């Protein structure tokens, strides 16, 4: 019965490792999404300003 207890303990440890890994990856993905959802619109605005200023300078 000792091996059976170790096997269940091992399965529990593996399940916890999967849950922790999944939570870490989920957190990383959400963090990147939040970062880029603010960063990308700012980059578009800056690019639009440069394009408009070059267009107005050429006119």
N, C-alpha and C positions, 0 to 999 in steps of 0.2 A: 504494500500500500504506500510505501514511501515514494516510490517512483511515480505513482498516480498523483500524489500531492504535489510533487515537483513539476509534473507535466501541467497540472492546472495552474500552478503558480507561474510557470513559464508562459502559458497562454495569456494569463492576466497581464503579465509584464509586457508582452507583445502588443496586446490591445491598448494598453496605456501609451506605449511608444507611438503607435499609429495615431491615436487621438492627439497626442502632443504635437506630433509632426504635422498632422492635418491642420491643427489650430495655428501653428506657426506659419505655415504656408498661406492660410487664409488671411492671417494678420498682415503678412507681407504684401499680398495681392491688394488688399484693401488700402494699405498705406500708399502703394504705388498709384492706385487709382485716385486717391485723394490728392496726392502730390501733382499728378499730371492733369487732373481735371481743373486745377487752378493755374498750372504753368502754361498749358497749351493755349488757352484763350489769350493770355498775356502776350505770348509770342506772336499770335495772329494780329493783335492790336499793334504791336511794335512794327511788324512787317508792313501792315497797312499804312502806318504813318510814314514809313520810309518810302513806300511806293508812291503815296500821294505827294510827298514833298519833292520827289524826283520828277513826278509828272508835272507839278506846278512850276518847277524850276525850268523844265523844258518848254513850257508853253510861252 
